[in-house]
Amino acid sequence: MSSEFINKVMKAAVNIQLQYNLPAAAITAQACLETGYGEKVCTDLHTGQYSYNLFNIKGEGPAGSVLVITTEYYRGVKKRVLARFRAYNNFDESYADYVLLISQDRYAPCRKAGDDPDEYARQLYACGYATDPNYPRKLIIIMDRYGLREMAEELMAGNKG
């Protein structure tokens, strides 16, 4: 089941890499980590609304938001909190919104690391994408475990040829 999810996300992530030079391997690892390989996409605590949010981006999306219990780190202390996450009408909107988010000035160091998935992962944390101090390490472990860098390179080569 995780390989099917990885393959779907990787195809979309390669398109993002081709258009915006953001590393497909890291983007795929993010979607895996944030959603439990597609098994735990945010749903509203009260209504059950499905968010289609592959990257757990907070705020208001095209389909509103969903209220979720989540884990955040405050000054190194892990806490469970209620938060609103963006809701989308489909996964394509989630990918498009991710690109818009990473296009913000705040994430310029991430964009500069577009050719290095590991550095991109480190910069995501440094830029405040996630509060978990282990976020970069977790992404790198997922990239290693599933050979995501190599998979992305193969798909990129196939799209260029």
Summary of the structure (lengths in Angstrom):
residues: 161
radius of gyration: 15.1
end to end distance: 29.5
largest distance: 48.5
contacts: 510
relative contact order: 0.19
helix: 53%
strand: 16%
